[in-house]
Amino acid sequence: MTWLITGGAGYIGAHVARAMADAGERVVALDDLSAGVPARLPEGIPLIEGSALDGGLLKRVLGEHAVTGVVHLAARKQVGESVAEPTRYYQENVGGLATLLEAVAEAGVRRFLFSSSAAVYGNPDADLITEDTPCAPLSPYGETKLAGEWLVRAAGRAHGIATVCLRYFNVAGAAAPELADTGVFNVIPMVFDRLTRDEAPRVFGDDYPTPDGTCVRDYIHVADLADAHLAAARRLAAPEATGDLTVNIGRGEGVSVRELIELIGEVTGDRRPPLVEPRRPGDAPRAVAAAGLAARELDWAARRGVREMVESAWAGWRLHHGG
Ligand SMILES: NC(=O)c1ccc[n+]([C@@H]2O[C@H](COP(=O)([O-])OP(=O)(O)OC[C@H]3O[C@@H](n4cnc5c(N)ncnc54)[C@H](O)[C@@H]3O)[C@@H](O)[C@H]2O)c1
């Protein structure tokens, strides 16, 4: 098979491209480089610079590279920005997906893997979130991921495409420092950013109904996430693959923001106590995956722990930002 990886020069996409190429899959990356970094891709993986919104380009790439499966990661991913610019998020994340699925159907590609997110669940009242927990996204970003899943499944049914939607929980860490996430949108880089500025990390709310009062999340190492894509790709590549699968990708273990900041203190050697600030609107007290379906359907489970995520993220942070 030959896999097209959209968003392949991005943080997660480059990890996925490397893991799949290392496992012997043929891989082609497409990225508009709005947030991607070409140097993340090793030599030997062709990178096509262009947009998933460009139907003509997609048709050409699918044909010229004899693509037989697509892993679609290209998207806008900032929750706050999606609140300010919902039409852009729908156009790029849902419109781009529709354009891509049209090209996929026309080219006769019959395997499709979509990057979804735990953001589809919103703020569920569940100790462990299963794939059957009702979805109620809290932002236009989360809505585009849920609408994207609907579109993927509908197109799959209409055109006989086997599909998998992976709902990632909180992605962290790096397989190598140069592959690290360079954005400051998630809690680990946000804490590093504060420490690098010689400021105390911030905790938003310590009066949640959780053991230490701070929000609890499920963190997943990006290298484990990349392995989950490989497992899903292998399932899709099976000759008898049909239908759709939607599955959580998490560790099934909760870590509180306070525990995470303590661990970051141990790893960085900067143990200054956090500043407690008011809650942010829309933060769920707890969001932890039930990880059983991924184990059963993909024969996959996370192997790396939170310390490994923090250590590898810190090595990446120091490479890109100093500190
Ligand atoms: N990082 C997380 O914690 C997380 C969690 C859940 C889901 N996701 C999803 O995973 C995917 C990858 O996220 P990431 O963290 O690697 O982000 P990223 O911004 O590093 O990667 C996205 C890549 O897609 C490219 N891109 C964006 N729009 C494009 C377009 N129209 N055409 C071609 N390329 C385009 C960007 O240049 C970038 O390289 C996204 O779909 C995101 O919503 C990420």
The ligand as an SDF file (V2000), in Angstrom:
LIG
                    3D

 44 48  0  0  0  0  0  0  0  0999 V2000
   -2.0400   17.9320   19.3730 N   0  0  0  0  0  0  0  0  0  0  0  0
   -3.0810   17.4300   20.0190 C   0  0  0  0  0  0  0  0  0  0  0  0
   -3.0770   17.3570   21.2660 O   0  0  0  0  0  0  0  0  0  0  0  0
   -4.2790   16.8950   19.2620 C   0  0  0  0  0  0  0  0  0  0  0  0
   -5.3270   16.3020   19.9840 C   0  0  0  0  0  0  0  0  0  0  0  0
   -6.4270   15.8060   19.2830 C   0  0  0  0  0  0  0  0  0  0  0  0
   -6.4600   15.8750   17.8970 C   0  0  0  0  0  0  0  0  0  0  0  0
   -5.4410   16.4670   17.2280 N   0  0  0  0  0  0  0  0  0  0  0  0
   -5.5240   16.5250   15.7600 C   0  0  0  0  0  0  0  0  0  0  0  0
   -4.3480   15.9550   15.2110 O   0  0  0  0  0  0  0  0  0  0  0  0
   -4.0570   16.5560   13.9540 C   0  0  0  0  0  0  0  0  0  0  0  0
   -2.6120   17.0090   13.9290 C   0  0  0  0  0  0  0  0  0  0  0  0
   -2.3850   17.9020   14.9920 O   0  0  0  0  0  0  0  0  0  0  0  0
   -0.9350   18.4350   15.3880 P   0  0  0  0  0  0  0  0  0  0  0  0
   -0.9430   18.6220   16.8640 O   0  0  0  0  0  0  0  0  0  0  0  0
    0.1100   17.6130   14.7490 O   0  0  0  0  0  0  0  0  0  0  0  0
   -0.9960   19.8890   14.7390 O   0  0  0  0  0  0  0  0  0  0  0  0
    0.0200   20.6220   13.7410 P   0  0  0  0  0  0  0  0  0  0  0  0
   -0.5080   22.0040   13.5540 O   0  0  0  0  0  0  0  0  0  0  0  0
    1.4250   20.4410   14.2000 O   0  0  0  0  0  0  0  0  0  0  0  0
   -0.1750   19.7630   12.4150 O   0  0  0  0  0  0  0  0  0  0  0  0
   -1.1440   20.0230   11.4490 C   0  0  0  0  0  0  0  0  0  0  0  0
   -0.4150   20.0720   10.1180 C   0  0  0  0  0  0  0  0  0  0  0  0
   -1.3760   20.2300    9.0830 O   0  0  0  0  0  0  0  0  0  0  0  0
   -0.9080   21.2320    8.1880 C   0  0  0  0  0  0  0  0  0  0  0  0
   -2.1260   21.8150    7.5920 N   0  0  0  0  0  0  0  0  0  0  0  0
   -3.0770   22.5640    8.1840 C   0  0  0  0  0  0  0  0  0  0  0  0
   -4.0570   22.8480    7.3070 N   0  0  0  0  0  0  0  0  0  0  0  0
   -3.6970   22.2650    6.1400 C   0  0  0  0  0  0  0  0  0  0  0  0
   -4.3010   22.1930    4.8540 C   0  0  0  0  0  0  0  0  0  0  0  0
   -5.4670   22.8040    4.5640 N   0  0  0  0  0  0  0  0  0  0  0  0
   -3.6650   21.4980    3.8770 N   0  0  0  0  0  0  0  0  0  0  0  0
   -2.4840   20.8750    4.1230 C   0  0  0  0  0  0  0  0  0  0  0  0
   -1.8720   20.9190    5.3140 N   0  0  0  0  0  0  0  0  0  0  0  0
   -2.4700   21.5950    6.3050 C   0  0  0  0  0  0  0  0  0  0  0  0
   -0.1030   22.1870    9.0250 C   0  0  0  0  0  0  0  0  0  0  0  0
    0.8760   22.9070    8.2730 O   0  0  0  0  0  0  0  0  0  0  0  0
    0.5520   21.2350   10.0320 C   0  0  0  0  0  0  0  0  0  0  0  0
    1.7980   20.7600    9.5440 O   0  0  0  0  0  0  0  0  0  0  0  0
   -5.0790   17.6780   13.7700 C   0  0  0  0  0  0  0  0  0  0  0  0
   -6.1360   17.1870   12.9740 O   0  0  0  0  0  0  0  0  0  0  0  0
   -5.5580   17.9280   15.1950 C   0  0  0  0  0  0  0  0  0  0  0  0
   -6.8560   18.4500   15.2190 O   0  0  0  0  0  0  0  0  0  0  0  0
   -4.3470   16.9720   17.8630 C   0  0  0  0  0  0  0  0  0  0  0  0
  1  2  1  0
  2  3  2  0
  2  4  1  0
  4  5  1  0
  4 44  2  0
  5  6  2  0
  6  7  1  0
  7  8  2  0
  8  9  1  0
  8 44  1  0
  9 10  1  0
  9 42  1  0
 10 11  1  0
 11 12  1  0
 11 40  1  0
 12 13  1  0
 13 14  1  0
 14 15  2  0
 14 16  1  0
 14 17  1  0
 17 18  1  0
 18 19  2  0
 18 20  1  0
 18 21  1  0
 21 22  1  0
 22 23  1  0
 23 24  1  0
 23 38  1  0
 24 25  1  0
 25 26  1  0
 25 36  1  0
 26 27  1  0
 26 35  1  0
 27 28  2  0
 28 29  1  0
 29 30  1  0
 29 35  2  0
 30 31  1  0
 30 32  2  0
 32 33  1  0
 33 34  2  0
 34 35  1  0
 36 37  1  0
 36 38  1  0
 38 39  1  0
 40 41  1  0
 40 42  1  0
 42 43  1  0
M  CHG  2   8   1  16  -1
M  END
$$$$
